[in-house]
Amino acid sequence: MRREFSRGFARVQTTDKSEIVADDAQVSRFKQLLLDEVDLQELTRLAAEERRARLERVLAHLISREGVILSTRERSTLIRRVVDEAVGLGVLEPLLADESISEIMINGHQTVFIERFGRVERIPSGFTSEAQLLQTIDRIVSAVNRRVDESSPMVDARLPADARLPRGARVNVVLPPLSLTGPSVTIRLFPKAYGLAELLQRGTLDKDSAELLSICVRARANIVVSGGTSSGKTTFLNALSQFVPSRERIVTVEDAAELSLNQDHVIRLETRPPNADGKGSITIRDLVRNSLRMRPDRIIVGEVRGGEALDMLQAMNTGHDGSLSTVHANSAYDALSRLETLASMSDVEIPFAAIRDQVNDAIDLVVQLTRASDGTRRIVEIAAVTSERREDYRLHTIAEFDPLERQFVRHTVPEILARQLALAGETLPEAWEVG
């Protein structure tokens, strides 16, 4: 990386791009001049766009008055950064607007990383000071009526979608002394609601698998989407949900509401953290239990991570076929074992053998996802559960991705699944055979 300094600016050059970055001292200077010039109380009466436009006009005048000679691009960069820091979220503003960015990671005020297309990279700019980062954090958490300070140095919250943040996001903040590297902020930008057609183009799965999964959803198969962190589970779950008939009543249960369903009859439930006194929390398990009283045709649980697994399994076994969920696991078989372990964490003492029966009876399909070294999220296995009561888990691999041939390999559909599809009035696609 090479830097060329000119008039308070740096041109950061990398192998694939060149970006003009305003010098922190220059930004701080004009930010102070701007704040001295305007009446912030008066500006609060204006809409966000009008307020920003007013500040940009005043700042342009100040730059001319100070006799600073800048190119058009440098002038635009300086104005954007100063206004972002004065009334916005500083260097986060352009990052939040970038649809290619899925995660923003701040490790102290000088170090900002982003994840783009599955790859993590450091951006050249940071916050001017720790105080400026803390001010930005306060603006973020206060927008959702939360606070974070020395007495409460951690916060985890969902940011609703708005003009600044069209997709919505989840933010996690950890302050010193818990974070030894300074204030730490992790912002997960909720993914765009892709359909299976778009995931096909991205190489997540092949056409034959997409057709089979779509009829499995319509036939009310209970499907678990499994994978590691950031493997695309929620995105894929959202894509599968588009095949749920619009006439059905769907209840979604999530820790942070990321799913975006297009059906008309959808009830979205979201957990609630405890208040400052440690009371009032509503867990996923509370919501799953309550959802059973809401006359759902299908229940979609964003992620199973605790004792609610037992309630979900019981729901799948008692008339709520076609339910969908995700779980953290490294393989399809591990996903079933993980559900068994999570179900045992409930406050109801049930023998493992009985829980295994629940899993065998409830789950029809496991879709295993992974994130490849090049950042691609991809299905690596689609497996049907063929084991029955009192049996160890037995899976039938329907399709898998061959990493050597770099292609999806199609196998057969087990008879138990083919029968379920036929009873639901669905026809097995020609590409598939029963075996």
C-alpha positions as a Markdown table, in Angstrom:
| # | Residue | x | y | z |
|---|---|---|---|---|
| 1 | Met | 0.0 | 0.0 | 0.0 |
| 2 | Arg | 1.4 | 3.5 | -1.0 |
| 3 | Arg | 0.2 | 6.9 | 0.3 |
| 4 | Glu | 0.6 | 10.2 | -1.5 |
| 5 | Phe | -0.3 | 13.2 | 0.8 |
| 6 | Ser | -1.6 | 16.4 | -0.7 |
| 7 | Arg | -3.5 | 19.3 | 1.0 |
| 8 | Gly | -4.6 | 17.3 | 3.9 |
| 9 | Phe | -5.7 | 14.3 | 1.9 |
| 10 | Ala | -4.3 | 10.8 | 1.2 |
| 11 | Arg | -4.8 | 8.8 | -1.9 |
| 12 | Val | -4.9 | 5.2 | -0.7 |
| 13 | Gln | -3.9 | 2.9 | -3.6 |
| 14 | Thr | -4.3 | -0.9 | -3.6 |
| 15 | Thr | -4.1 | -3.4 | -6.3 |
| 16 | Asp | -7.7 | -3.0 | -7.4 |
| 17 | Lys | -8.8 | 0.5 | -6.4 |
| 18 | Ser | -7.8 | 4.0 | -5.4 |
| 19 | Glu | -9.7 | 5.9 | -2.8 |
| 20 | Ile | -9.4 | 9.6 | -1.7 |
| 21 | Val | -9.4 | 9.7 | 2.1 |
| 22 | Ala | -9.8 | 13.0 | 4.0 |
| 23 | Asp | -7.1 | 13.6 | 6.7 |
| 24 | Asp | -8.4 | 13.3 | 10.2 |
| 25 | Ala | -7.0 | 16.6 | 11.3 |
| 26 | Gln | -8.7 | 18.3 | 8.3 |
| 27 | Val | -12.0 | 16.7 | 9.2 |
| 28 | Ser | -11.8 | 17.7 | 12.9 |
| 29 | Arg | -11.0 | 21.3 | 12.0 |
| 30 | Phe | -13.9 | 21.7 | 9.7 |
| 31 | Lys | -16.3 | 19.8 | 11.9 |
| 32 | Gln | -15.5 | 22.3 | 14.7 |
| 33 | Leu | -16.0 | 25.2 | 12.3 |
| 34 | Leu | -19.3 | 23.8 | 11.2 |
| 35 | Leu | -20.6 | 23.3 | 14.7 |
| 36 | Asp | -19.6 | 26.8 | 15.6 |
| 37 | Glu | -21.4 | 28.2 | 12.6 |
| 38 | Val | -24.8 | 26.4 | 12.8 |
| 39 | Asp | -27.6 | 26.2 | 15.4 |
| 40 | Leu | -28.1 | 22.5 | 16.0 |
| 41 | Gln | -31.3 | 23.1 | 17.9 |
| 42 | Glu | -32.7 | 24.8 | 14.9 |
| 43 | Leu | -31.5 | 21.9 | 12.6 |
| 44 | Thr | -33.4 | 19.3 | 14.7 |
| 45 | Arg | -36.7 | 20.8 | 13.4 |
| 46 | Leu | -35.7 | 19.8 | 9.8 |
| 47 | Ala | -36.1 | 16.5 | 8.2 |
| 48 | Ala | -32.9 | 14.4 | 7.9 |
| 49 | Glu | -32.4 | 15.2 | 4.2 |
| 50 | Glu | -33.0 | 18.9 | 4.6 |
| 51 | Arg | -30.7 | 19.0 | 7.6 |
| 52 | Arg | -27.9 | 17.3 | 5.7 |
| 53 | Ala | -28.4 | 19.6 | 2.7 |
| 54 | Arg | -28.2 | 22.7 | 4.9 |
| 55 | Leu | -25.0 | 21.5 | 6.5 |
| 56 | Glu | -23.4 | 20.7 | 3.2 |
| 57 | Arg | -24.2 | 24.2 | 1.9 |
| 58 | Val | -22.8 | 25.8 | 5.1 |
| 59 | Leu | -19.7 | 23.6 | 4.9 |
| 60 | Ala | -19.0 | 24.4 | 1.3 |
| 61 | His | -19.1 | 28.1 | 2.2 |
| 62 | Leu | -16.7 | 27.5 | 5.1 |
| 63 | Ile | -14.2 | 25.7 | 2.8 |
| 64 | Ser | -14.3 | 28.6 | 0.4 |
| 65 | Arg | -14.0 | 31.2 | 3.2 |
| 66 | Glu | -10.9 | 29.4 | 4.7 |
| 67 | Gly | -9.2 | 29.5 | 1.3 |
| 68 | Val | -8.6 | 25.8 | 1.1 |
| 69 | Ile | -8.0 | 24.7 | -2.5 |
| 70 | Leu | -9.4 | 21.3 | -3.3 |
| 71 | Ser | -10.3 | 19.3 | -6.3 |
| 72 | Thr | -13.9 | 18.5 | -6.9 |
| 73 | Arg | -13.4 | 15.0 | -5.6 |
| 74 | Glu | -11.5 | 16.0 | -2.5 |
| 75 | Arg | -14.1 | 18.7 | -1.7 |
| 76 | Ser | -16.9 | 16.2 | -2.0 |
| 77 | Thr | -15.0 | 13.7 | 0.2 |
| 78 | Leu | -14.3 | 16.3 | 2.9 |
| 79 | Ile | -17.9 | 17.6 | 3.0 |
| 80 | Arg | -19.3 | 14.0 | 3.2 |
| 81 | Arg | -17.0 | 13.0 | 6.1 |
| 82 | Val | -17.5 | 16.2 | 8.1 |
| 83 | Val | -21.3 | 16.0 | 7.9 |
| 84 | Asp | -21.3 | 12.3 | 8.6 |
| 85 | Glu | -19.3 | 12.9 | 11.8 |
| 86 | Ala | -21.3 | 16.0 | 12.8 |
| 87 | Val | -24.8 | 14.5 | 12.6 |
| 88 | Gly | -24.4 | 11.0 | 11.2 |
| 89 | Leu | -22.5 | 7.9 | 12.0 |
| 90 | Gly | -19.1 | 9.0 | 10.7 |
| 91 | Val | -17.2 | 6.5 | 8.5 |
| 92 | Leu | -20.1 | 4.1 | 8.9 |
| 93 | Glu | -22.4 | 6.1 | 6.7 |
| 94 | Pro | -21.1 | 4.9 | 3.3 |
| 95 | Leu | -20.5 | 1.4 | 4.6 |
| 96 | Leu | -24.1 | 1.0 | 5.7 |
| 97 | Ala | -25.3 | 2.2 | 2.3 |
| 98 | Asp | -23.1 | -0.3 | 0.4 |
| 99 | Glu | -25.2 | -3.4 | -0.5 |
| 100 | Ser | -22.1 | -5.5 | -1.1 |
| 101 | Ile | -21.1 | -5.3 | 2.6 |
| 102 | Ser | -22.5 | -7.9 | 5.0 |
| 103 | Glu | -20.6 | -7.1 | 8.2 |
| 104 | Ile | -18.8 | -4.2 | 9.7 |
| 105 | Met | -16.3 | -4.8 | 12.5 |
| 106 | Ile | -14.7 | -2.0 | 14.5 |
| 107 | Asn | -11.8 | -2.9 | 16.7 |
| 108 | Gly | -11.1 | 0.4 | 18.4 |
| 109 | His | -11.5 | 3.8 | 16.7 |
| 110 | Gln | -8.6 | 3.4 | 14.2 |
| 111 | Thr | -9.3 | -0.1 | 12.9 |
| 112 | Val | -12.4 | -0.9 | 10.8 |
| 113 | Phe | -12.9 | -4.2 | 8.9 |
| 114 | Ile | -15.7 | -5.1 | 6.6 |
| 115 | Glu | -16.9 | -8.4 | 5.0 |
| 116 | Arg | -17.8 | -8.2 | 1.4 |
| 117 | Phe | -18.8 | -11.2 | -0.7 |
| 118 | Gly | -17.5 | -13.5 | 2.1 |
| 119 | Arg | -14.1 | -11.9 | 2.3 |
| 120 | Val | -12.8 | -9.8 | 5.2 |
| 121 | Glu | -10.8 | -6.6 | 4.4 |
| 122 | Arg | -9.7 | -3.6 | 6.3 |
| 123 | Ile | -10.8 | -0.2 | 5.1 |
| 124 | Pro | -8.4 | 2.7 | 4.9 |
| 125 | Ser | -10.3 | 5.2 | 7.1 |
| 126 | Gly | -11.2 | 5.1 | 10.8 |
| 127 | Phe | -12.8 | 7.3 | 13.4 |
| 128 | Thr | -10.9 | 10.5 | 14.3 |
| 129 | Ser | -10.8 | 9.6 | 18.0 |
| 130 | Glu | -12.2 | 7.2 | 20.6 |
| 131 | Ala | -14.6 | 10.0 | 21.7 |
| 132 | Gln | -16.0 | 10.3 | 18.2 |
| 133 | Leu | -16.5 | 6.5 | 18.1 |
| 134 | Leu | -18.2 | 6.5 | 21.5 |
| 135 | Gln | -20.5 | 9.3 | 20.2 |
| 136 | Thr | -21.4 | 7.2 | 17.2 |
| 137 | Ile | -22.1 | 4.2 | 19.4 |
| 138 | Asp | -24.4 | 6.4 | 21.5 |
| 139 | Arg | -26.3 | 7.5 | 18.4 |
| 140 | Ile | -26.7 | 3.9 | 17.3 |
| 141 | Val | -28.0 | 2.4 | 20.6 |
| 142 | Ser | -30.1 | 5.4 | 21.6 |
| 143 | Ala | -32.1 | 5.0 | 18.3 |
| 144 | Val | -33.4 | 1.7 | 19.7 |
| 145 | Asn | -33.8 | 3.0 | 23.3 |
| 146 | Arg | -30.8 | 1.2 | 24.6 |
| 147 | Arg | -27.8 | 2.5 | 26.5 |
| 148 | Val | -24.2 | 1.3 | 26.9 |
| 149 | Asp | -21.7 | 2.7 | 29.4 |
| 150 | Glu | -19.3 | 1.6 | 32.1 |
| 151 | Ser | -22.1 | 0.3 | 34.3 |
| 152 | Ser | -23.5 | -1.6 | 31.3 |
| 153 | Pro | -20.6 | -2.2 | 28.9 |
| 154 | Met | -22.3 | -4.7 | 26.5 |
| 155 | Val | -25.4 | -4.3 | 24.3 |
| 156 | Asp | -26.9 | -6.4 | 21.6 |
| 157 | Ala | -29.7 | -4.9 | 19.6 |
| 158 | Arg | -31.5 | -4.9 | 16.3 |
| 159 | Leu | -31.6 | -1.7 | 14.2 |
| 160 | Pro | -34.8 | -1.4 | 12.3 |
| 161 | Ala | -34.8 | -0.6 | 8.6 |
| 162 | Asp | -34.9 | 3.1 | 7.7 |
| 163 | Ala | -33.7 | 5.5 | 5.0 |
| 164 | Arg | -30.1 | 5.2 | 6.3 |
| 165 | Leu | -30.3 | 1.5 | 6.8 |
| 166 | Pro | -32.7 | 0.0 | 4.2 |
| 167 | Arg | -31.9 | -3.6 | 5.1 |
| 168 | Gly | -31.9 | -3.3 | 8.9 |
| 169 | Ala | -29.0 | -4.7 | 11.0 |
| 170 | Arg | -28.0 | -6.2 | 14.3 |
| 171 | Val | -25.4 | -4.4 | 16.4 |
| 172 | Asn | -23.2 | -5.7 | 19.2 |
| 173 | Val | -21.1 | -3.3 | 21.3 |
| 174 | Val | -18.5 | -4.1 | 23.9 |
| 175 | Leu | -16.8 | -1.3 | 25.8 |
| 176 | Pro | -13.6 | -1.2 | 27.9 |
| 177 | Pro | -12.6 | -2.5 | 30.3 |
| 178 | Leu | -14.2 | -5.7 | 28.9 |
| 179 | Ser | -12.7 | -4.9 | 25.5 |
| 180 | Leu | -8.9 | -4.4 | 25.8 |
| 181 | Thr | -8.6 | -3.0 | 22.2 |
| 182 | Gly | -11.0 | -0.1 | 22.8 |
| 183 | Pro | -14.7 | 0.1 | 22.0 |
| 184 | Ser | -15.6 | -2.9 | 19.8 |
| 185 | Val | -18.6 | -2.7 | 17.5 |
| 186 | Thr | -19.9 | -5.5 | 15.2 |
| 187 | Ile | -22.7 | -4.6 | 12.8 |
| 188 | Arg | -24.3 | -7.5 | 10.9 |
| 189 | Leu | -26.3 | -6.1 | 8.0 |
| 190 | Phe | -29.3 | -8.2 | 7.3 |
| 191 | Pro | -29.1 | -9.9 | 3.9 |
| 192 | Lys | -31.2 | -9.0 | 0.9 |
| 193 | Ala | -34.2 | -11.3 | 0.6 |
| 194 | Tyr | -32.9 | -13.5 | -2.3 |
| 195 | Gly | -35.1 | -16.1 | -4.0 |
| 196 | Leu | -33.9 | -19.6 | -5.1 |
| 197 | Ala | -33.5 | -18.2 | -8.7 |
| 198 | Glu | -30.9 | -15.7 | -7.4 |
| 199 | Leu | -29.2 | -18.3 | -5.3 |
| 200 | Leu | -29.0 | -20.5 | -8.4 |
| 201 | Gln | -27.1 | -17.7 | -10.2 |
| 202 | Arg | -24.7 | -17.4 | -7.2 |
| 203 | Gly | -23.9 | -21.1 | -7.3 |
| 204 | Thr | -25.5 | -21.9 | -4.0 |
| 205 | Leu | -27.3 | -24.8 | -5.5 |
| 206 | Asp | -28.2 | -26.4 | -8.8 |
| 207 | Lys | -31.5 | -26.3 | -10.8 |
| 208 | Asp | -32.5 | -29.9 | -9.9 |
| 209 | Ser | -32.0 | -29.4 | -6.2 |
| 210 | Ala | -33.9 | -26.2 | -6.3 |
| 211 | Glu | -36.9 | -27.9 | -8.0 |
| 212 | Leu | -36.8 | -30.7 | -5.4 |
| 213 | Leu | -36.6 | -28.4 | -2.4 |
| 214 | Ser | -39.5 | -26.2 | -3.7 |
| 215 | Ile | -41.9 | -29.2 | -3.9 |
| 216 | Cys | -40.7 | -30.4 | -0.5 |
| 217 | Val | -41.7 | -27.1 | 1.0 |
| 218 | Arg | -45.1 | -27.2 | -0.7 |
| 219 | Ala | -45.6 | -30.8 | 0.5 |
| 220 | Arg | -45.1 | -29.6 | 4.1 |
| 221 | Ala | -41.8 | -31.4 | 4.8 |
| 222 | Asn | -40.1 | -30.3 | 8.0 |
| 223 | Ile | -36.7 | -28.9 | 6.9 |
| 224 | Val | -33.7 | -27.9 | 9.0 |
| 225 | Val | -31.1 | -25.7 | 7.3 |
| 226 | Ser | -27.7 | -26.4 | 9.0 |
| 227 | Gly | -24.3 | -24.7 | 8.7 |
| 228 | Gly | -21.6 | -22.8 | 10.4 |
| 229 | Thr | -21.4 | -19.1 | 11.2 |
| 230 | Ser | -22.0 | -16.8 | 8.2 |
| 231 | Ser | -22.7 | -19.8 | 5.9 |
| 232 | Gly | -25.9 | -18.2 | 4.6 |
| 233 | Lys | -28.5 | -20.2 | 6.7 |
| 234 | Thr | -30.9 | -17.3 | 7.1 |
| 235 | Thr | -30.7 | -16.2 | 3.5 |
| 236 | Phe | -31.4 | -19.8 | 2.4 |
| 237 | Leu | -34.3 | -20.2 | 4.9 |
| 238 | Asn | -35.8 | -17.0 | 3.5 |
| 239 | Ala | -35.5 | -18.3 | 0.0 |
| 240 | Leu | -37.3 | -21.6 | 0.9 |
| 241 | Ser | -40.1 | -19.7 | 2.6 |
| 242 | Gln | -41.2 | -18.3 | -0.7 |
| 243 | Phe | -42.7 | -21.7 | -1.6 |
| 244 | Val | -45.1 | -21.7 | 1.3 |
| 245 | Pro | -48.6 | -21.2 | -0.1 |
| 246 | Ser | -50.0 | -17.7 | 0.5 |
| 247 | Arg | -53.2 | -19.1 | 2.0 |
| 248 | Glu | -51.4 | -20.5 | 5.0 |
| 249 | Arg | -50.8 | -18.6 | 8.3 |
| 250 | Ile | -47.1 | -18.4 | 9.1 |
| 251 | Val | -45.6 | -17.4 | 12.5 |
| 252 | Thr | -41.9 | -16.6 | 12.5 |
| 253 | Val | -39.8 | -16.6 | 15.7 |
| 254 | Glu | -36.4 | -14.9 | 15.7 |
| 255 | Asp | -33.8 | -13.5 | 18.0 |
| 256 | Ala | -33.4 | -10.6 | 15.7 |
| 257 | Ala | -36.0 | -10.3 | 12.9 |
| 258 | Glu | -34.1 | -10.9 | 9.7 |
| 259 | Leu | -36.6 | -12.9 | 7.7 |
| 260 | Ser | -38.5 | -11.1 | 5.0 |
| 261 | Leu | -41.5 | -13.2 | 3.8 |
| 262 | Asn | -43.7 | -12.1 | 0.9 |
| 263 | Gln | -46.9 | -13.9 | 2.0 |
| 264 | Asp | -49.8 | -11.9 | 3.3 |
| 265 | His | -50.6 | -13.9 | 6.4 |
| 266 | Val | -47.4 | -13.6 | 8.4 |
| 267 | Ile | -47.0 | -12.9 | 12.1 |
| 268 | Arg | -43.4 | -11.9 | 13.1 |
| 269 | Leu | -42.2 | -12.5 | 16.7 |
| 270 | Glu | -38.9 | -11.3 | 18.1 |
| 271 | Thr | -37.2 | -11.9 | 21.4 |
| 272 | Arg | -36.8 | -9.1 | 24.0 |
| 273 | Pro | -33.7 | -8.7 | 26.2 |
| 274 | Pro | -33.9 | -8.0 | 29.9 |
| 275 | Asn | -34.3 | -4.4 | 31.1 |
| 276 | Ala | -31.8 | -2.5 | 33.2 |
| 277 | Asp | -33.0 | -4.4 | 36.3 |
| 278 | Gly | -32.5 | -7.8 | 34.6 |
| 279 | Lys | -36.2 | -8.4 | 34.2 |
| 280 | Gly | -38.7 | -8.6 | 31.4 |
| 281 | Ser | -36.8 | -10.8 | 29.0 |
| 282 | Ile | -38.8 | -12.8 | 26.4 |
| 283 | Thr | -36.8 | -15.8 | 25.0 |
| 284 | Ile | -37.2 | -17.8 | 21.8 |
| 285 | Arg | -38.6 | -20.6 | 23.8 |
| 286 | Asp | -41.3 | -18.3 | 25.2 |
| 287 | Leu | -42.2 | -17.2 | 21.7 |
| 288 | Val | -42.3 | -20.8 | 20.3 |
| 289 | Arg | -44.6 | -21.9 | 23.1 |
| 290 | Asn | -46.8 | -18.9 | 22.5 |
| 291 | Ser | -46.9 | -19.4 | 18.7 |
| 292 | Leu | -48.6 | -22.7 | 19.2 |
| 293 | Arg | -51.6 | -20.8 | 20.6 |
| 294 | Met | -51.8 | -18.5 | 17.5 |
| 295 | Arg | -53.3 | -21.1 | 15.2 |
| 296 | Pro | -50.2 | -21.3 | 12.9 |
| 297 | Asp | -50.2 | -23.5 | 9.8 |
| 298 | Arg | -46.4 | -23.3 | 9.8 |
| 299 | Ile | -43.8 | -22.1 | 12.3 |
| 300 | Ile | -40.5 | -20.8 | 11.1 |
| 301 | Val | -37.8 | -20.5 | 13.8 |
| 302 | Gly | -34.9 | -18.3 | 12.7 |
| 303 | Glu | -32.3 | -20.3 | 14.7 |
| 304 | Val | -32.7 | -23.0 | 17.3 |
| 305 | Arg | -30.0 | -22.6 | 20.0 |
| 306 | Gly | -31.5 | -23.8 | 23.3 |
| 307 | Gly | -34.3 | -25.6 | 25.0 |
| 308 | Glu | -36.8 | -24.3 | 22.5 |
| 309 | Ala | -35.7 | -27.2 | 20.2 |
| 310 | Leu | -37.9 | -29.5 | 22.2 |
| 311 | Asp | -40.9 | -27.3 | 21.7 |
| 312 | Met | -40.2 | -27.0 | 18.0 |
| 313 | Leu | -39.9 | -30.8 | 17.6 |
| 314 | Gln | -43.1 | -31.3 | 19.5 |
| 315 | Ala | -44.8 | -28.7 | 17.3 |
| 316 | Met | -43.6 | -30.5 | 14.2 |
| 317 | Asn | -45.0 | -33.8 | 15.6 |
| 318 | Thr | -48.4 | -32.4 | 16.5 |
| 319 | Gly | -49.9 | -31.0 | 13.3 |
| 320 | His | -47.5 | -28.2 | 12.3 |
| 321 | Asp | -45.9 | -30.0 | 9.4 |
| 322 | Gly | -43.9 | -27.8 | 7.0 |
| 323 | Ser | -42.1 | -26.0 | 9.7 |
| 324 | Leu | -38.6 | -24.6 | 8.9 |
| 325 | Ser | -35.6 | -23.7 | 11.1 |
| 326 | Thr | -31.8 | -23.3 | 11.1 |
| 327 | Val | -29.2 | -24.7 | 13.5 |
| 328 | His | -25.4 | -24.4 | 13.9 |
| 329 | Ala | -23.8 | -27.7 | 12.9 |
| 330 | Asn | -20.9 | -28.9 | 10.7 |
| 331 | Ser | -22.7 | -31.7 | 8.9 |
| 332 | Ala | -26.2 | -33.0 | 8.4 |
| 333 | Tyr | -25.7 | -35.8 | 10.9 |
| 334 | Asp | -24.3 | -33.3 | 13.4 |
| 335 | Ala | -27.4 | -31.2 | 12.9 |
| 336 | Leu | -29.6 | -34.0 | 14.3 |
| 337 | Ser | -27.3 | -34.6 | 17.2 |
| 338 | Arg | -27.2 | -30.9 | 17.9 |
| 339 | Leu | -31.1 | -30.8 | 18.0 |
| 340 | Glu | -31.1 | -33.7 | 20.4 |
| 341 | Thr | -28.6 | -31.9 | 22.7 |
| 342 | Leu | -30.4 | -28.6 | 22.5 |
| 343 | Ala | -33.8 | -30.3 | 23.3 |
| 344 | Ser | -32.2 | -31.9 | 26.4 |
| 345 | Met | -31.5 | -28.4 | 27.7 |
| 346 | Ser | -35.1 | -27.7 | 28.3 |
| 347 | Asp | -36.5 | -27.7 | 31.9 |
| 348 | Val | -38.4 | -30.9 | 31.1 |
| 349 | Glu | -36.5 | -34.0 | 31.9 |
| 350 | Ile | -36.9 | -36.4 | 29.0 |
| 351 | Pro | -34.6 | -39.4 | 28.3 |
| 352 | Phe | -32.3 | -39.0 | 25.3 |
| 353 | Ala | -34.0 | -42.0 | 23.7 |
| 354 | Ala | -37.3 | -40.2 | 23.8 |
| 355 | Ile | -35.8 | -37.1 | 22.3 |
| 356 | Arg | -34.2 | -39.1 | 19.6 |
| 357 | Asp | -37.6 | -40.5 | 18.7 |
| 358 | Gln | -38.9 | -36.9 | 18.5 |
| 359 | Val | -36.1 | -35.9 | 16.1 |
| 360 | Asn | -36.6 | -39.0 | 13.9 |
| 361 | Asp | -40.4 | -38.4 | 13.7 |
| 362 | Ala | -40.2 | -34.6 | 13.2 |
| 363 | Ile | -37.3 | -33.9 | 10.7 |
| 364 | Asp | -37.7 | -34.9 | 7.1 |
| 365 | Leu | -34.8 | -33.0 | 5.4 |
| 366 | Val | -31.5 | -31.5 | 6.4 |
| 367 | Val | -29.9 | -29.0 | 4.1 |
| 368 | Gln | -26.2 | -28.5 | 4.9 |
| 369 | Leu | -24.5 | -25.2 | 3.9 |
| 370 | Thr | -20.9 | -24.0 | 4.1 |
| 371 | Arg | -18.9 | -21.0 | 3.2 |
| 372 | Ala | -16.0 | -21.9 | 0.9 |
| 373 | Ser | -12.5 | -20.4 | 1.0 |
| 374 | Asp | -13.5 | -18.0 | -1.8 |
| 375 | Gly | -16.4 | -16.6 | 0.2 |
| 376 | Thr | -19.1 | -18.6 | -1.8 |
| 377 | Arg | -22.0 | -19.9 | 0.3 |
| 378 | Arg | -23.1 | -23.2 | -1.1 |
| 379 | Ile | -25.1 | -26.3 | -0.3 |
| 380 | Val | -22.8 | -29.3 | 0.3 |
| 381 | Glu | -25.5 | -31.9 | 1.1 |
| 382 | Ile | -29.2 | -32.4 | 1.0 |
| 383 | Ala | -30.1 | -35.4 | 3.2 |
| 384 | Ala | -33.4 | -37.1 | 4.1 |
| 385 | Val | -33.9 | -38.6 | 7.5 |
| 386 | Thr | -34.9 | -42.3 | 7.0 |
| 387 | Ser | -34.4 | -43.6 | 10.6 |
| 388 | Glu | -37.5 | -44.4 | 12.6 |
| 389 | Arg | -38.3 | -44.7 | 16.3 |
| 390 | Arg | -35.8 | -46.4 | 18.6 |
| 391 | Glu | -33.2 | -46.3 | 15.8 |
| 392 | Asp | -29.9 | -44.3 | 15.6 |
| 393 | Tyr | -30.0 | -41.5 | 13.1 |
| 394 | Arg | -29.9 | -42.7 | 9.5 |
| 395 | Leu | -29.6 | -40.3 | 6.6 |
| 396 | His | -30.1 | -40.8 | 2.9 |
| 397 | Thr | -27.9 | -38.3 | 0.9 |
| 398 | Ile | -30.1 | -37.0 | -2.0 |
| 399 | Ala | -27.6 | -34.6 | -3.4 |
| 400 | Glu | -24.1 | -33.3 | -2.6 |
| 401 | Phe | -21.4 | -30.9 | -3.9 |
| 402 | Asp | -18.3 | -32.6 | -5.2 |
| 403 | Pro | -15.4 | -30.2 | -4.4 |
| 404 | Leu | -13.0 | -31.9 | -6.8 |
| 405 | Glu | -15.3 | -31.8 | -9.8 |
| 406 | Arg | -16.7 | -28.5 | -8.7 |
| 407 | Gln | -20.3 | -29.6 | -9.4 |
| 408 | Phe | -23.4 | -30.9 | -7.7 |
| 409 | Val | -23.9 | -34.6 | -7.8 |
| 410 | Arg | -27.5 | -36.0 | -7.8 |
| 411 | His | -28.3 | -39.3 | -6.1 |
| 412 | Thr | -31.8 | -40.7 | -5.4 |
| 413 | Val | -34.8 | -39.7 | -3.4 |
| 414 | Pro | -35.7 | -42.2 | -0.7 |
| 415 | Glu | -39.0 | -44.0 | -0.9 |
| 416 | Ile | -40.2 | -42.5 | 2.4 |
| 417 | Leu | -39.8 | -39.0 | 1.0 |
| 418 | Ala | -41.2 | -39.9 | -2.4 |
| 419 | Arg | -44.3 | -41.3 | -0.7 |
| 420 | Gln | -44.7 | -38.1 | 1.4 |
| 421 | Leu | -44.5 | -35.9 | -1.8 |
| 422 | Ala | -47.1 | -38.1 | -3.6 |
| 423 | Leu | -49.6 | -38.0 | -0.7 |
| 424 | Ala | -49.3 | -34.2 | -0.8 |
| 425 | Gly | -50.2 | -34.2 | -4.5 |
| 426 | Glu | -46.7 | -33.3 | -5.7 |
| 427 | Thr | -44.9 | -34.9 | -8.6 |
| 428 | Leu | -41.3 | -35.8 | -8.3 |
| 429 | Pro | -39.3 | -33.9 | -11.0 |
| 430 | Glu | -38.1 | -36.0 | -13.9 |
| 431 | Ala | -34.4 | -35.5 | -13.0 |
| 432 | Trp | -34.9 | -37.6 | -9.8 |
| 433 | Glu | -35.3 | -41.3 | -9.3 |
| 434 | Val | -36.6 | -43.2 | -6.2 |
| 435 | Gly | -34.1 | -45.4 | -4.6 |
